[in-house]
Amino acid sequence: RHAAPRISVVGAGTCAPELFELARQMGALIAAKGWILVCGGLGGIMEGAAQGACEAGGMTVGILPGTDPGAANPFIRLPVTTGLGPMRNYLVVLNGDAVVALEGGAGTLSEIGLALKIGRKVVALGGWAGIAGVTVAETPVHAVELLQDHLL
């Protein structure tokens, strides 16, 4: 097994400032635990989470849909190019030991479905209630507590 747990954070590629801040808090808490943040590497929720993780001294991995590592947001320390477009969503969740899903659209929904299909714990923050197998967290701190319980 790898040294540190990897947590995939999924959500919208563009978002309102309050959602960006929620993602940033989530990323910071992930890094503070010594966990590795995995995301799709682009903007919105992904950039907020990566920024929070970077600010807290954590490692960030961005699994990009295209072939240009320069397309990653500035807080991705390890960009991984795939050339797979939205099919890279599977790789985003496959490379996490658990998934935190923030608000998003069809892409985020596909990541939730794929994560559940391969047996990953999915914690939803700010939406996605009512999907069988998804655990809802009230706050980023609550999400980390749920992840901690799962990873032990």
Secondary structure, DSSP 4 states (H G I P E B T S, - for coil): --SS-EEEEE--SS--HHHHHHHHHHHHHHHHTTPEEEE-SSSTHHHHHHHHHHHTT--EEEEESSS-GGGS-TT-SEEEE-S-GGGGHHHHHHT-SEEEE-S--HHHHHHHHHHHHTT-EEEEESS-TTSTTEEEESSHHHHHHHHHHHH-
